[in-house]
Amino acid sequence: MTQTNNRFFDEIGRVMNDAAGAAQGVKREVDAVVRNQAERILRDLDLVKREEFDAVKDMARLAREENEALKARIAALEAKLAVTPSGSAI
C-alpha cells in the first residue's frame, strides 16, 4: 500500500509540476500579447519619445537664451544710435 501511495503522490507531484510549467508558458504568452497591444496603441497615439522631447526642449531653451542676448544687443545698438557723435539726440 505504501508503494501505491508513493506512486500516487509522485504522479500528483508530476502533474502539478507540469501544470506550473504550462501556467508559466501561458503567462509569458499573455505578457507578450499585452506588450504588443500596448506598443501598437502607443504608436497609434503618435506620442514622442522622451529623448526627442528632451532634445527639442534643449533647443527651445538655447533659442530663448539667444533671443534674450539679441534683444539686449539690439537695445544697446538702438541706444547708441539715439545719441549722435556731438552728444545730441536725433
CORVEN-V657174 format. One line per field, one symbol per residue. phi: phi as a letter, one per 30 degrees, with the letter a starting at -180 (. if undefined). Layout:
# CORVEN-V657174
phi = ???
This chain:
# CORVEN-V657174
phi = .dddddddddddddddddddddddddddddeddddddddddddddhdcdeddddddddddddddddddddddddddddddddcdedjcdd
